[in-house]
């Protein structure tokens, strides 16, 4: 949020440096993230003064030049060569002195230097309008119509002002500080405490407002819970024109583009009082009647930006007498009822809309307007009429408007200040310092918080309706501390802490270890949201729902990390980043019966090529595949020292094919090629390989002894492969267990490298496993006869125990 220092000075005496104001703002919780100097004219006309042309004659060496003597307030006049045709003795003109930098309209900045022009000394420059950046006229120099004192800064002649604009990181809870007057209230409160004296705050005076004699405009609100207060005025005799310089300067300083005096007044009041207003051209309002209601799903609404938007049945809309939409309530105006140069009378709306309704509409239509940002934080219902009067008076002054009738104010259930009881002892406990009762009362008084009841132990305070976040005792104490000043709380001389011993194994250390390992192998760490979309899942009984008003699509806690990974892949693919190696440490959430479940995970995601593109690595052979992922999975397990795990098939709902490593019922990791259904739901069009480690289980099975290092065998290994046709109910773990038993300690490794299903070729209820067996002896080179004999035994036991048939 941008805040103008000159604007704040209209309400408060801030006669000290901008840096001091910045410190005060940050101290009250309005953190200043940046400060910019803003000049209405580039350079602020610094170094440009009023000069009195004492003498003017022809240049001896140039017909179109004049040689002048100009009094600029120094002891002696200066000589200036001027090329303007209208220069003459006796004139009062703007003079850029030597050393001044000018910023001409449409040109590059340049600095005035002392020199000679055609042999004559020139010690400055008499300026035209465009040379000072004041306009585009270059027909001649500016001649003032008043005899200003020579040496007077031209910036004073034009009443130019230099402003300082603060960029404030406004937190979502500060609904009271969305405007300049709200910020001024905070500054006044902080200064009152600092000076131990009540600082005067000057609020805009609306006592001159007067209603007309005609009846109030006709309006109705269908659901007062979504528009608790709706007010408006009819203003006639308007002359739509350009706003005066002071109003344009205020809006330009905070980055709001001036449009015309009517629209600019509504924007000015928005940023002054924090109350959005909207002006409807009354001649375009059918039946001169206003309806605040919802329309049918899919109703077309043409907004101010020229786009046609289809409304949701949940959108609150301002309609005319024919039920045609004119405005998305609290969000954006319509193209057909807006103010134009031909507008002479308006219906000026000021309302308090329910925050959630505005937020959902704003997000649904991706319209993040200033008005929506204020309403969704919670606007003040009791500033509605005050803002309307303020705007009406400004329109009378700047556009010749006249209030045509009574004020409309639909406010069936007035919202009263919240009454909160606060204990003095609790203030001391939370702040850590006894502020004293008088100090607490002064702080509350400075924030317009009335103390209704007060005794020795506690008090009851009425919280203004612009502070929608202050609902509890602790919130009031936070307000007190914020204004008192965090920096005033003394630091203790001694800080005590408990000795904490890291658990063994240390989860954080292991996480750093594996993170470094993966990064060294080309992986990038990703961090995804813990929220996801319920549409990804068919079975939603185990999902934990979230009432997420900021983004209605992210409506559940993620039950796994798969879709987070796929969304990251989709996002990178949209930016043409297709070769990805990602890892994430994160949590999944779910319901098991009536209990909540929370599991820590490590996920790996691969897609695209394994190596950067080059003439050595091209084509499909270089694409990441299942074994690329398998190598990464086993790298993690080896580094942790986890071995002696069993192998099974990964669940088919997530993977087209894959493996699960487990120890008994304890799952360690599932990995494989992601199935088509998850890819389609996440909008990913390329092959993705994904691994999901159960990090909690990995920590449980870590070896308690140091990792043992063995010397690689010196005798060659022998490999044999079998294609086994088995029943679909047979798992690879069964094959591995029986084969290892028959291997007579010669089989050192058994791997499943392919799964094939085809009932026409294999038979109903059958599948084919392609299994590799690695043989090695630590004592001798194995002979083929030994290996063949063991393989015959393996085939026999698998056939007998599992009914496996070898495909030849």
Phi, psi and omega in degrees: 000137180261135181231129182268129179293318179297326178293316178299326182292347175290337183252342193213142176282102180242061185274060175210170189301152179302328180295326178293319177297321178301317179296320179296317180298312180297322180295334179267009179096359176262082189294123178275115182266349179186157179221128181238142174272126184242127179242134181293332172236130181307132182084346178065017182056028178294130181091356178260124185233166175282131177240146176252117182286107183277317180227151177209122179218169181290145175287131184294339185242008180207125184292329187263006181248152177237148175251124185238158167246125187234128175276116179244026175091008177262180182296321180236145174297155178255152178270130179223128174272129185231137179258004182285139181287341186259009179288140181203157178295146178093349182282153169253120192225160175279133182237124173271114184283166180300132182097351180282138175259125180253149180237084186291155178295122176073011180229181181269150180294147176214159184248136181285129179236153175283134181194191178241136177241112183053039175091353181252136181292136176230123185243042180155194183210126172275128199253148169269173183299314184289333181290335177267356182077019182266349182178204183242357184289128177229019182288335181187175179287160175284132175241117182289144180271003176234151180272082178287154177298128178304137182096351178295131177300132180295334176300326177288326179297318181269003180052044177287149177232145174255130184243159171238128184245127181262136172264111186255130175278084186284123179283154186300337184277349186269066179293337182283347187245028180275009186211166184292322180293322177297319177295320179297324176299318179297316180296318179298319179295316180295319179291325178297318179290319182296318183268355183055040180203140184293122179271134184281130177246124182264112179265153178305133183271125179242018183295339181280354181293138178219134178284161173275184183267340184288166180292157177295153179302151180278126180205154176214146179245120184292320183227098182297343178290335180263344172223075185300332177219131180223119183230161179188163179222150169260126179238128184245179176060030182283146171240103181286124183206185177288141180288155176295163186302320185296322180288319178297321180295319179298315183289317180299324183299325183259013174083020178257124184283121176296143181239296173204172188298327181288308180295322181296325178295318179296321178291324179296314180294324177304312184275347176273312188250352182074025179239108177296140176235159175217134181254122176257135172293110188296332179290346179258002180265108183301129179071006183048039184233140182248134176232129176255109190201181174250151181244172184295150177304131177089000177301134184275133179231124178264113186272172184303331180279006177086358181274147173263122183243141177267122185283150170271155177293349179262358180282131174274130189230145171266121185243164175266190183295341178264011181065022175275135183290133178245341186195139168281114189307120176075004186237298189205144181276169180260157183285337189267355182231011183283166181282133176235181179294340181269356183292133177238341178216144185226157163258116183262116185264137171220123188215167172239110181257150179296133190301313183297321179298313180295317182299315182295318179295317180300315180290321183298321183257009181047050177244091183264076182272165178299320180297316181297321181296327179285313182297321184287340173279337182111096182281170182268114182293338185264011172253000186301308184287322178302315179295323179295317177295318179300314181294321180298317179295321178294321179292327174297318183286318190260340184230008178070018185290160179223129177291122190267350183192193179291160178277136172275130178212094179268106186217071189296326181231089182305138180269118184265157175301143178285139177259122184231130178268131183234135179265134179300320180297323180292325176300313181295321182294317185281323181278329180091003181219143174276104184284338184090144184296320182297319179297316179299315180297318181296320179296314180296320179296320181294338179260015180061031175259108182283133174271114184274320179225145183208131173220191185294329187262328187204176174213159176246126185244143176265115183273125179304150185287353176276353179254074186290342182274348182269098185233351185227169178303316183295330178292320177296319179296323177297319177298318179298313181295320182301317180282323178300321177113118179299325184290345180276349179284118184292146175277138181291150178290335183223134177245125180255146179213155179273145176287125182246127179256127181293141179292157176244121359284154182279112183302321182293318179296318179294323178296317177296320181300310182289324176299316178296320179299312181293319179298322179293340179257022171091007179273148174248138180279137175242154176228115183253167176291153174277001178254150177212186184259133181292340182296343180290343191241134176284313179268111185252010183292334183263002183277148176259111182284150180230134175273083187262095182285340179285327179212100187293342180286324179275084193248001178220156169287141186290129179275350177204176182259000185298308185289333173298317179295317181294324177295323176295320177297313180301316180298316180292322178298325180294341176253021177063025173261098191251346180258101191236138168228108186237147169223152180215132166265120182202182183239151171246158186224145179192176179249133171239096189072241178254006182257145177275142180241138179221121186233138175273140183227161162234125179243146174238139181226130180231139172199152179088207184276157177278328184233160176298148184297132176201174180289344179273337184228093180224166174082185184293334182296339182263004181281145177297138182224192183300318183285337171297316179292318181300319178298320180292319179299313183288334174298316179296314182296318179297319181294330177275351180078022180269122178217189180057035177265159179263161182241138175215175176285143175285157181299136187283345180287340179253332187236141168294317171206150181177180184233156171237129172259133183211162171238104186061225179280357185273110180283131179260312182202140169247133179209154180163193178274127184296137183291164184293325184296309177300321179300315181294318181294328180271356178075030179257131187253001181242164180292135180230138175247135191221139176234138181234104177273135168276097188295324179298316179292324178299319179294330181287331185258008179299139178294140180274358180243161180301151178294131180271138178252129179244152178282132178302144180297148182263355180257148184293151176268159178232137181243140173228143178242145175229137170256112187249127175265120184226168174294151182298339181278352181278132180260159176297328180300324178295316179298315182299317183296314182290320181294321179296323179294323181275354187283351178051040176065007177268334178279115182260344183204134178233126183228145174262116184244001175196144174232129184230132178232124176199099186295332179294323181268323187263335184109158182294134177074020182242156174214164181240130175253130171261115187239136176253145179235128179251125181252143177199143176238143178273356187245334187200170173278127182286144177262154182302324181297321179296315182294317181298322181295317179295319181295324177297320177295322179296314180299320182295312183292326178290322178293319182288313186279324187243355183071026183284138175244138181274126176278123182265000000 
